Amino acid sequence: MFLSETFLFIFSMIITGLLAFIYVYFIITLSDLECDYINAQQCCDRLNMWMMPILSGQGFVNIFFLLHGHFWLFLFNLPITAWSAYELIKVPSGNLGVFDPTEIYNRGQLKTHMRDVLIKIAFFLVAFFVYLYSMIVSMLTAGQPVQAMGSPPSEFDEF
């Protein structure tokens, strides 16, 4: 529709790779907080800064899949995008963001945030390889005509 399938999957791979690297940064920052290398205010400021770009990147990928008719990939991405949107929506009034320095040590939130980030990294790694496979398939089938089932192959199909 807007992009060819190959460019759609290249775009999706780039965005997914960037999101995976951002979540690796989240793991590093949260582990630095856990080991007291940085204070809670610095950690939460660094992580909250990335929440809207993450949601918009996931949203763009989902919208492009929906517009191009890749409904299975749209449904594959929908839960993680909805989870990220829910995290932003459920921030209580008075908190600075998803990561709040006054509450990050309360009720095991640090471990919960670490678990959530690890789940998201695993999702984005799987998604990256799904998009890589889809890109390769779209590149291989890009210039070939589609034959009807049951039609006999012609003598020049090998070339």
Secondary structure by P-SEA (a helix, b strand, c coil): ccccaaaaaaaaaaaaaaaaaaaaaaaaaaaaaaaccccaaaaaaaaaaaaaaaaaaaaaaaaaaaaacaaaaaaaaaaaaaaaaaaaaacccccccccccccccccaaaaaaaaaaaaaaaaaaaaaaaaaaaaaaaaaaccbbbbcccccccccccc
